[in-house]
C-alpha cells in the first residue's frame, strides 16, 4: 500500500492536531509525538512518514498508549507551525501543576565588562541574569508560550511578538546593554534587539490591542 505525499501530510496533520505534542530541548533533541488509536492507524501513520522521505522510528508505549515518534529539528518546527501556542502544552514550564507567575528578583547593577573579556564569560553573566529571566518568564506566562521558543530561530507570529516584547522591556527596565540582552536571547545581534524594541513602540502607536498588552505586562512587571 502506497500513500502519496499530499494524503500523507493530511494524515499526519490530522493526527497531530488531535492530541499530538512536541518535545523540544534546544540544541539537544527535537521530537514530534503522535498517538495512533489502533494498530491500523499506526500502520497508516508509518506509511505516511515514509512517503514524505522521513526516517520511520520505532514505536513505544507510554501510559498504555501507542506512541509514534518523529525525530529531527526541521520536521519538528514544521509541526510547531500548525499550532504554535498549544503544541508545547506538555512542556515542563507549561504544565498546569507547575505553572506559576515568576517572582521578581532584586534589582541588579549594570554589568561591567570590557572588550578583552572572553565572550564565554560574558555569555555566562548574561544567562545568569535574574532580571532578564523574570521578564522572559512573565511575558511567556502571559502569552502562554514556552520560554524554550524565545531563544530559538522560530519566527511564527506569536513567538516573534513575545520575543519583541521581551526586547522592549529588557531595554526599558534593565540597565543592560543591547549586546548583553542579545546574548541572553540566543546570541542575537544588538541591532536585532534595537529593531525588536522599536517595533513594539511603533505597534503601540497604531494597534490598540498591542498598546493594551504592553500596559498589562508593564503593570505585572512592576507590581510583583
N, C-alpha and C positions, 0 to 999 in steps of 0.2 A: 504493500500500500504506500503510495506516494502522495505528498501534500505540496501544493505549490506555495510560493513564498507569501503571496497575499493572504491565502487562507491561514497559513502558519502564523503570520503576525496577528491576525484576528483572534485565533485560538489562544495565543499566549497573552494578548492584551486582556481578553475577557477573563481568563483565569487569574491574572494578576490583580485586576480591578476588583474581583470578587473578594479575595481575602489574602492576597499575596503581600509580601513586605520585603524590605531591603535590610541588609546588614552591611554598614559601611564603617570601616576603620581606616581613615585616610592614610595612604602610603603603605597599608598592610594588607587589607582584604576588601574585596568588593563582591557582594553576593546577592542574588535575587532568589527568593524562596517562593515556590509555587506549591499549592496544595490540591492535587487531584482528588476527586471524590471517590474514585474507584480505580481498579487496575486498567479498565478500558480507557478511561480518560487519561491515565498515566501514559499509556501507550501512545495516545494521540498527542500529548504534550511532548513526549520524547521525539516523535516523528517530526513535529513542528520545529523543535530546536535544531534537529539535524538538517531539516530543509533550509534553514537560514545559515547553514555553514558554521554553526556554533558547536563546540565540543559538548557531547552529552555526558554529564557527570552522573555518578552513581546516586541512586536514591537512598533515603534513610527514613526511619520512623521516629517521630517526636510527639510525645503525649498521645500516642495511639493514632497519629495521622501520618499519611504518606507525604514525604517532602521531596520535591524535585528541585535541587539547587541549580543555578546557572552562575558561573563564576566569570569575572572579568570586569575591569573598570569601565570600558566603553559601553558595554551592553547594560551594565547596572545604571549608568546615568541616562541611558535611553529609556529605561523603565521608569526612572525617577521623574522624567518629564510628564509621564501620564498622570501622576497625582503627587506633585511635589510637597504639599503640606501634610499629606496623610500617609505617604508610603513609608515614612520612618516612625510610625506610631509606636513601634516596639523598640525604638532607640532607647537605651537606658535612661537618658535625660527626660524623655517624654512619657515614660511610664507614669500612670496616674498616681501610683503609690509613692513615687519619688519626686513628682512634680511640685516644686515649691519656689516661691519668689526668693531670688538670691538676696543675701544680706549685704548692705552697703559697707564697704571697707573704710578704714581710716584714710583720710587724705594723705597722698604721698607727695614728697617734694619732687621737683624736677630732676629727672635722672641725668646726671652729667657723664658724658663720655667724649673722648676726642677721636680724631681720625686715625690715630695709631692703634686704637683698641681693635682687637680681633673681632670680626663680625660674629663669631661664635659666642663671644662673651656678651655682645650687645643683644644677640638673639635670646640668650638665657635671661637677661634682665627684662626684656620685653614680655617673654612668655610667663614670667612670674608676676606681672603687674596685676594686682587685685582690682585696681580701678578699671582697667580695660576689660578685664574678665567680667566685672559686675555690669558694665554697660552692655557687653555682648549677651550675657545671660538674661538681662532684663528685657532687651529688645526681642530676643528669641522666645522668651517665655510669653511675652505679649502677643507675638505673631504666630506662635505655635510652630516654630521652625527649629530643627535640631542645630545646635551650635557647630556640629561637625561639618555642616554645609558652608558655613561662613568663610572658612579658610580654603575651601575647595575652589575649583575653576568653574563650577556650575553657574550658569547665567540665566536661570529661569526668573521670571518677573518677581516672584515672591522673595527669592533668595537675594537678588540684586537690591531690592528695596531695603531688606533687612541689613544688608552689608553697608549700603549708603547711609542708613540711619545710624549705624554704629560709628561710621567715619565722622558723621556730623557731630554726634555727642562726644566722641573722643576728642575731637578738635576743640569743641566748645567747653567741655567740663574737666579736662585734664591738662596738666602742664607739659605733656609730652610733645615732642616734635612730630612732624608729618612722617619723617623717616622711621621714627620709633613706632608709631601707630601702624605704619605699613608693614614693618617686620612682624608685629603681633598678628596682623590679619593675613598671614600667609606669604610673607616676604613680598608684599606689593610695593611698587614704586611710590615715592612721596607725591608724585603728580596724580596718581590714581586716587590717593586719599583726598587730595585737594579737589579733584573733579567730583568725587562722590559726595563730599560735603557741600560743595557749591550746587550740586544737582538737587539736593534736598531744599536748600534755600530758594532755588528757582521754582521748585514744585510748590512750595508753601505759598508763593505769591499768586498762583493760578489754580491750585487744587485745594478746595476746602477740606476734603477728606484727609489729605496729607497734613494740612495745617492742624487739623483736629488731632490726628495721630501723634504728631510731634509734641503738641501741648500735653497730651495724656502721658506720653513717655517721659516728658520733662518733669512732670509732677511726681511720677513714680521714682525717678532717679534722685530727686531732691528730698522726697518725703521719707524715704526709708532710713 
